[in-house]
Amino acid sequence: MVKIIAGKKGAGKTKILIEAIHRAEKESKGNVVAIQYGSSLNVDIYHKIRLINIEDYKINDYDDMYGFIAGMLASNYDITDIFIDGTLRIVGRDLEQVGKMMDRIALITENVTVTFTISADSADYPESLKKYL
C-alpha cells in the first residue's frame, strides 16, 4: 500500500511523518524503516527504527528509488512499514514520474505500507498521485 503525506514546504509534513513512524513502531510486529535525505530525522526517531540516509546510496531518480525499495523488501521479509521523507529532493520534481514510480511500488507492497512526503500542493497533483492521498 502506498500513501502520501502532502503539503507545501513548511506545512508540517515531517511532524505528521514522525508521529506516523512512532505509531507504526508501536503497532508493527516487524521492522519499520525511515528513509531520509540528510539527517533531519536523526534526533526525532526512536532507536528501534531503521533510519537510512538515502544520500549514502546515490539514489537520484525514480528507477533508483523503486529498485532500492524492491531490494530492501527482497532482503527483509519482516518490513511492515517504510517512510520516505523529502521524496522530491531524492528523485526529482516531475510529479507524473513520481506517480508512475508509486504505481510500480504499489505492485510490490501488498503487505507493506510505504508512506511518502511530497512538498507540493496536492491541487497540482496529476491523477496518478491523487489516488494515493
C-alpha distance (Angstrom), angle and dihedral (degrees) to the residues before:
residue distance angle dihedral
M1 . . .
V2 3.80 . .
K3 3.80 124.4 .
I4 3.79 135.1 178.5
I5 3.78 130.2 -146.1
A6 3.80 100.6 -157.2
G7 3.77 135.5 -167.3
K8 3.74 145.4 109.1
K9 3.79 121.1 -78.5
G10 3.81 109.7 -69.4
A11 3.81 94.4 20.9
G12 3.83 94.0 120.5
K13 3.81 99.8 -100.8
T14 3.80 94.1 139.7
K15 3.80 92.0 52.9
I16 3.82 90.0 51.5
L17 3.81 89.0 46.9
I18 3.81 93.1 51.3
E19 3.81 90.8 50.6
A20 3.81 90.0 49.6
I21 3.83 90.9 48.9
H22 3.80 91.9 52.0
R23 3.81 91.6 46.6
A24 3.81 90.7 50.2
E25 3.79 91.3 48.9
K26 3.80 90.6 54.8
E27 3.81 94.9 45.5
S28 3.80 101.4 36.2
K29 3.78 121.9 102.3
G30 3.81 88.4 -163.8
N31 3.79 140.1 32.1
V32 3.78 128.2 -42.2
V33 3.81 120.1 -154.7
A34 3.81 127.8 -164.1
I35 3.80 119.0 -165.2
Q36 3.77 119.1 -163.5
Y37 3.77 139.5 171.6
G38 3.80 104.1 -122.7
S39 3.76 122.2 -18.1
S40 3.80 104.7 -60.2
L41 3.81 94.7 124.9
N42 3.80 98.4 44.1
V43 3.80 98.1 101.7
D44 3.82 96.4 38.3
I45 3.80 101.2 51.6
Y46 3.81 124.7 85.3
H47 3.79 114.8 -114.1
K48 3.83 92.5 -115.6
I49 3.81 90.7 67.4
R50 3.81 116.2 91.7
L51 3.81 101.0 -124.5
I52 3.80 116.8 -161.9
N53 3.79 126.8 -169.8
I54 3.80 100.3 -149.5
E55 3.83 90.7 -156.9
D56 3.81 87.7 73.7
Y57 3.83 90.2 64.5
K58 3.82 100.1 46.4
I59 3.82 93.1 -123.6
N60 3.79 108.6 166.5
D61 3.79 111.0 149.2
Y62 3.79 144.6 40.0
D63 3.81 97.2 -92.5
D64 3.81 91.6 47.4
M65 3.82 91.1 53.1
Y66 3.80 92.9 47.9
G67 3.81 90.6 49.5
F68 3.79 92.1 47.1
I69 3.80 93.0 52.5
A70 3.81 92.6 43.2
G71 3.81 89.9 50.8
M72 3.80 92.4 50.4
L73 3.79 91.2 50.6
A74 3.79 92.6 46.3
S75 3.79 92.1 52.6
N76 3.80 98.0 41.7
Y77 3.80 119.3 39.3
D78 3.82 90.6 179.9
I79 3.83 96.1 70.4
T80 3.80 109.6 117.9
D81 3.80 101.1 167.0
I82 3.80 136.4 26.0
F83 3.79 121.9 -172.5
I84 3.82 122.2 -167.0
D85 3.80 119.0 -166.1
G86 3.80 120.1 -164.5
T87 3.79 97.4 17.2
L88 3.81 96.4 172.1
R89 3.81 92.4 48.9
I90 3.79 88.7 54.6
V91 3.81 103.9 43.0
G92 3.81 106.8 16.7
R93 3.78 138.6 -92.9
D94 3.83 101.5 -86.6
L95 3.81 99.0 117.7
E96 3.80 92.9 -168.0
Q97 3.82 89.9 57.3
V98 3.81 90.8 45.8
G99 3.81 87.9 55.1
K100 3.81 91.5 51.1
M101 3.81 90.1 49.0
M102 3.81 90.5 51.1
D103 3.81 90.7 49.5
R104 3.81 89.3 55.9
I105 3.81 91.8 46.1
A106 3.82 90.9 48.9
L107 3.81 89.1 58.7
I108 3.82 92.1 60.5
T109 3.81 100.1 37.0
E110 3.78 104.4 66.6
N111 3.82 91.9 134.3
V112 3.81 97.5 29.1
T113 3.80 128.8 73.7
V114 3.81 113.8 -138.3
T115 3.79 114.7 -169.9
F116 3.81 122.3 -169.0
T117 3.79 129.4 -170.1
I118 3.79 113.1 -142.3
S119 3.80 120.8 -169.9
A120 3.77 99.9 -147.7
D121 3.77 134.5 93.3
S122 3.81 107.3 -90.3
A123 3.82 88.5 -137.3
D124 3.82 86.4 70.2
Y125 3.81 93.9 52.9
P126 3.79 119.7 116.5
E127 3.82 116.3 -125.4
S128 3.81 89.1 -99.9
L129 3.82 88.7 68.3
K130 3.80 102.1 34.2
K131 3.80 91.6 70.5
Y132 3.81 89.9 65.8
L133 3.82 96.3 54.8
